[in-house]
Amino acid sequence: MMDIQTIKERIAAVQNKREYLLTLLEQPNLGILRVDVNQALEEMDDLIDEYRRTFGEIGSN
């Protein structure tokens, strides 16, 4: 079982990767991968929302 600090660190890493996907989405030559990037963003948003409902804001004690 993971402790709360490990979960916080992993959620923070997911948030950082989400930012990268947002910049990737701005690329004009993304083509059909745009669908996959959008899906990944939706799933990350769901994960982050679920975390916040369970534990509160990221970075809080």
N, C-alpha and C positions, 0 to 999 in steps of 0.2 A: 504494500500500500504506500502511496506517495504522501509525503507531508505537505502541508499548506504552502510552505516556501517553495518547494519544487513545482507545485502547480502554478503558483504566481509567476515563477520564472518562465515556465513553458508558455503560459498565456501571453506574457510580455513578448516572447519570441514570435508567437503567432501574430501579434499585433505588428511587429516589425516586418514580418513577411507580407502582411496585408498591405502595408505601405508600398512595398516593392511591386506587388501585383497592380496596385493603382497606377503606378508609373508605367508599368508594362501595358496596361489597358490603353494608355494614351498613344501608343505606337501605331502609326497608320498602316503598317504592313503586317499586322497581326493575323489578318484573315480569319479562318475558321477557328483558330485557337482562342479568339475573343469569347466564344461560347464557354470554353473550359475555364478561362480566367474569370469570367462572370460567375460561373458555378462555384469556383473556389472561393471567391469573395463572399458569396452568399453563405456558404458553409462556415467560413471563418467568422462572419458576423453572427451567425446562430450560436457558434461555440462561445464567442466573447459575451453575447447576451446571456447565455445560460450561466456562464461563470459569474457575471455580475449579479444575476438573480440569486445565485447560491452564496457567494462570498462577499459581495459588495464590489466597490471600485477596485481596479487593479492598482497596486501600490499602497493600498491602505492596510492597516493592521487589524 
